[in-house]
């Protein structure tokens, strides 16, 4: 698992601190159980925020993405190579089917 970045740590920490303060002030709870629930909710919210911060791209990934943007269009796919024996069978089948058809000759006027 990669290490958290400075941005992730900062966003997560600020979220935990400010959401805890806001929930404590808004709920006006006095019990220990209420404070524990608010603290757990703030920690979960901070974790969610820190995990949703986008990860920085590595140099290789950034270079590959830049190259794909500027690269020439992809070449058309190459034809599939067919073994010679299959080509011979295809040609001989075409010749035999052509021989079965009557030959039409031009008539001279």
N, C-alpha and C positions, 0 to 999 in steps of 0.2 A: 504494500500500500504506500503510495507516495506521501511525502511529508506535506503538512499543510503550509500554504504560502502565507506571507505576511498579511495579505488582504483577507484571507479566510480567517486568520486569527483575530484581526481587527474587527471585521464585521460580526463575527460570532460573539466576541467579548462585548462589544457595544450593544448588541441585541440583548444579551443576557442581562446586562446591567440596567439598561433603560426599560426593558420590558418588565423586569422585576420591580423597579421603582414605580412604574406606571400601574401595574396590577395591585401592588400593595397600597398605593394611594387611592386607587379607585374602589377597591374592595373594603378598605378600612377594617381588615381582619385583625383580631387580637389573639386568636388561638394559635398554638404551635402547629397544629395540623393544617390550618389554612395557609400559614407561611410556608410550610413544607410543600404543599401542593403548588403554590405559586412559584416557588423556587424550582421545582421539577419541571413545571410548564415552561418557565423561562429558559432552563437549560435545554429542553427539547427544541424550543423555538430557535435558540442560538445555534444548536447543532444543525438544524434544518437550513438556516441562513448560511452558515459557513460551508455547507456541502453544495449549495446551489451557486456559489460564486464560481464563475468559469475558471478553469485551469489555464495557465499560460501554455502556449504552444512551444514545443521544442524547436530547436533550430532546423532540424531535419524535416519536421512536419511543415514548418513555415516555408522552407525552401521548396518542398515538394508541391505545396499548394500554390505558391507563386509560379512555379514552373508549369503547372497544369493550366493556369490562367493564360500564360503567354505562349503555350505550345501550339504548334500547328495542328490543324484538325487531324484526327486519326486517319490512317490509311484504310482504304476499303479492305474488307476481309479477303484473304487469299482463297483461291479455289481449292477445293478439297482434292487431294491426290487420289486417283483411282488406280489400282494395280492394272498392269498391262493385260492380264488374262481377262479381267472384267471388261476392259475396253474392246478386246477382240470379240467376246461373246456379244456385246452390244452391237458392234459393227456387223457381225455375221447375221444377227437377228434382223437388223435393218435391211441388209442386202436380201435375205430370203423373203422378207415381207414385200420388198419392192419388186422382186421377181414374180410374185404371185399376182401382182396387178398387171392388167393389160397395158401394152405399150401403145401410146397414141402417137401416130405420125401425122405430120402436117400434110394436108392434101394440097396439091398445086392447082391453082385455078386455070 
